[in-house]
């Protein structure tokens, strides 16, 4: 073989070796990820900061100090407004004699300890008695009116309906298991009957969710995310979507709204957010892109999503150093600074970030650009770096306003209740069941996640009261 043929052969072998290296790297990453899923930790806790990162964080000595949190267990004091029942323990007179001098002992004080007790829920029948009146001449008969009920001529009262809704959508207790609980009380309520109650209750609460949506879209900052929901269709399950939109406590109307769709079409979030103008914190789903093109909506990236790309690469079963570890350390430094300003007023937080956090973003950006030039393309680490660089503009938009967050965890936390419920009730019975779930989740999660005396008062009382108000048909006017 001549020299040219040898060069061509070596070039072909080099290309083949690079392909094999790329394949081996991808397969090793998949293996490590599967082993981590099977045997590793489920949480994505921050790794310990290395020396360089620790110095970078501690260099901000004039930054406000975070609270010193310890893991010492401490029993919380029981609420003072809980009713208390005194149970007194006295010694009999035969045991009050002193063993030394035979004198009678007298009371000198008390030792008090409190124990939390519970009375199991009980079922009762509320009998509505409507008095009838008639004219002596037989002209007419008058019957005392009865307040409108959530389900006309139905047996469930507002409290029972609220209990079933909360059990299923907040505590993830499927309807068939609730039917078993009622049976233990000697009451036979079929699963299909409970399903009918949920459908009618959702229709009554829909106007309230519509008004919540109207007020939410007036805010200047929203979080959004979506998750798959199995739905029964023709004997099989199809993959539908449940979208969440979160307006946090920094806004005038803090609430959480869910929206159901049979597909993940781009038009779904575009339709919901058609009138929204402000900052939208979301993942990199392309369905939001048309909203950003108008200029009325500013994309805020999620550092947690960028971090997760590196976290999935790191094998928790081996203690090897890698580029992914370096990236996690750099991102950990960002979160360490962010934790220091989490409780600040948003105006102070804005200037704090510009002074301390911006340089860490720049350091991470320079590191990503440098490593992108030397890594093997189409490998997991390459995809993680490219993801962060492709969305870097959105990631650094967090500096535009002190009310913004570095990640989209608010929306992901709102999806946790859906993920837990999905493991219990397995699937929605129909598309209408998906819409019903979106309505109930919107009411319940808004009540749970909102501080007292802001958008909702007394948490779940709102749900029960709206069942009472004219059968919830006037929920909009009372909202």
Residue pairs with C-beta under 8 A, 6 or more apart in sequence:
1 9
18 376
21 376
22 376
22 377
22 378
22 379
25 376
25 379
25 380
26 378
26 379
26 380
29 313
29 379
29 380
32 313
32 314
32 315
32 317
32 318
33 312
33 313
33 315
35 315
35 317
36 312
36 315
36 316
36 317
39 317
40 315
40 316
40 317
41 316
44 304
44 307
44 308
44 311
46 328
46 332
46 335
47 325
47 328
47 329
47 332
49 57
49 329
49 332
49 333
49 336
50 329
52 329
53 329
53 330
53 332
53 333
53 336
56 333
56 360
56 363
57 333
57 336
57 337
60 337
60 340
60 356
63 337
63 340
63 341
63 352
63 356
64 340
64 341
64 344
65 340
66 339
66 340
78 114
78 116
84 114
85 117
96 104
96 105
97 103
97 104
97 105
98 104
98 105
121 163
123 182
123 185
123 187
126 157
128 146
130 143
130 144
130 145
130 146
131 143
131 144
132 141
132 142
132 143
132 144
133 141
133 142
133 143
133 144
134 140
134 141
134 142
135 141
147 468
147 470
148 470
148 471
148 473
149 157
149 471
150 156
150 158
150 161
150 200
150 201
150 204
150 467
150 468
150 471
150 472
151 161
151 197
151 200
151 201
151 471
152 471
154 197
154 200
156 164
156 197
158 464
158 465
158 467
158 468
159 464
161 197
161 201
161 467
162 460
162 463
162 464
162 467
164 175
164 178
164 194
164 197
164 198
165 198
165 201
165 440
165 444
165 463
166 444
166 460
166 463
167 173
167 178
168 174
168 175
168 178
168 198
168 421
168 425
168 440
169 417
169 421
169 437
169 440
169 441
169 444
170 417
170 444
170 448
172 417
172 420
172 421
172 423
172 424
172 425
173 424
174 424
174 425
174 426
175 191
175 194
175 195
175 198
175 425
176 191
178 194
179 189
179 190
179 191
179 194
182 188
182 189
195 429
195 433
198 436
198 440
199 432
199 436
201 440
201 467
201 472
202 435
202 436
202 439
202 440
204 466
204 467
204 471
204 472
204 473
204 475
205 439
205 440
205 443
205 463
205 466
205 472
205 475
206 439
207 472
207 473
207 475
207 476
207 479
208 443
208 466
208 472
208 475
208 476
208 479
209 257
209 438
209 439
209 442
209 443
210 476
211 476
211 479
212 253
212 255
212 257
212 442
212 446
212 479
213 257
213 272
215 252
215 253
215 255
216 222
216 245
216 247
216 253
216 255
216 257
217 273
217 275
217 276
218 252
218 253
219 247
219 251
219 252
219 253
219 278
220 251
220 277
220 278
220 279
220 403
221 247
221 248
221 250
221 251
221 278
221 279
221 281
221 401
221 403
221 404
222 245
222 246
222 247
222 273
222 276
222 278
222 279
222 280
222 281
223 244
223 245
223 246
223 248
223 281
223 282
223 405
223 408
223 410
223 411
223 414
224 243
224 244
224 245
224 246
224 269
224 273
224 280
224 281
224 282
224 288
224 408
224 411
225 243
225 244
225 282
225 283
225 408
225 411
225 412
225 414
225 415
226 241
226 242
226 243
226 244
226 264
226 269
226 285
227 241
227 242
227 244
227 415
227 418
227 419
228 239
228 240
228 241
228 242
229 239
229 240
229 241
229 242
229 260
229 418
229 422
229 427
229 428
229 434
229 437
230 237
230 238
230 239
230 240
230 422
230 426
230 427
230 428
231 237
231 238
231 239
231 240
231 262
231 427
231 428
231 429
231 430
231 431
231 433
231 434
232 427
232 428
232 429
232 430
233 430
233 431
237 427
238 262
240 260
240 261
240 262
240 263
240 428
240 431
240 434
241 260
241 261
241 262
241 263
241 264
241 268
242 258
242 259
242 260
242 415
242 418
242 434
242 437
242 438
242 441
243 258
243 259
243 260
243 261
243 268
243 269
243 272
244 256
244 257
244 258
244 259
244 411
244 414
244 415
244 418
245 256
245 257
245 258
245 259
245 272
245 273
245 411
246 256
246 410
246 411
246 414
247 253
247 254
247 255
247 256
248 254
248 410
249 450
249 451
249 454
250 346
250 403
253 455
254 446
254 449
254 450
254 451
254 454
254 455
255 442
255 446
255 450
255 455
255 456
256 414
256 441
256 442
256 445
256 446
256 449
257 442
257 446
258 418
258 437
258 438
258 439
258 441
258 442
258 445
259 268
259 272
259 438
260 431
260 434
260 435
260 437
260 438
261 268
262 431
262 434
264 287
265 287
266 286
266 287
266 290
267 287
268 287
269 285
269 287
269 288
269 291
270 287
270 288
270 290
270 291
273 280
273 291
273 297
276 291
276 296
276 297
277 296
277 297
278 296
278 297
278 298
279 297
279 298
279 300
279 397
279 400
279 401
279 404
280 288
280 291
280 292
280 297
280 298
280 299
280 300
281 300
281 301
281 302
281 404
281 405
281 407
281 408
281 410
281 411
282 288
282 299
282 300
282 302
282 408
282 411
283 302
283 305
283 408
284 301
284 305
284 387
284 390
284 391
288 297
288 299
291 297
292 298
292 299
298 397
298 400
299 393
299 394
299 397
300 394
300 397
300 398
300 400
300 404
300 405
301 391
301 392
301 393
301 394
301 395
301 396
301 397
301 398
302 395
302 407
302 408
302 409
303 331
303 334
303 335
303 395
303 406
303 407
304 407
304 408
304 409
304 412
305 387
305 407
305 408
306 331
306 384
306 387
306 388
306 391
306 395
307 327
307 328
307 331
309 380
309 383
309 384
309 387
309 388
310 324
310 327
310 328
310 331
310 381
310 384
311 324
311 328
312 380
312 384
313 322
313 324
313 380
313 381
313 384
314 322
314 324
314 325
314 328
322 381
323 371
323 375
323 381
323 385
324 381
324 384
326 367
327 364
327 367
327 368
327 384
327 385
330 360
330 363
330 364
330 367
331 364
333 360
334 357
334 360
334 361
334 364
334 406
335 406
337 353
337 356
337 357
337 360
338 353
338 357
338 406
340 352
340 356
341 348
341 349
341 352
341 353
341 357
344 352
344 402
345 402
346 401
346 402
346 403
347 402
348 402
349 402
349 403
350 399
350 401
350 402
351 402
353 398
353 399
353 402
354 399
357 399
358 399
361 395
361 396
361 399
364 388
365 389
365 392
365 396
368 385
368 388
368 389
368 392
369 389
371 381
371 385
372 382
372 385
372 386
372 389
375 381
375 382
375 385
376 382
388 395
397 404
398 404
398 405
398 406
414 445
414 449
417 441
417 444
417 445
418 441
428 434
428 437
443 462
443 463
444 460
444 463
446 455
446 456
447 456
447 459
447 460
447 462
447 463
448 459
450 456
452 458
456 462
466 472
466 475
466 478
469 475
469 478
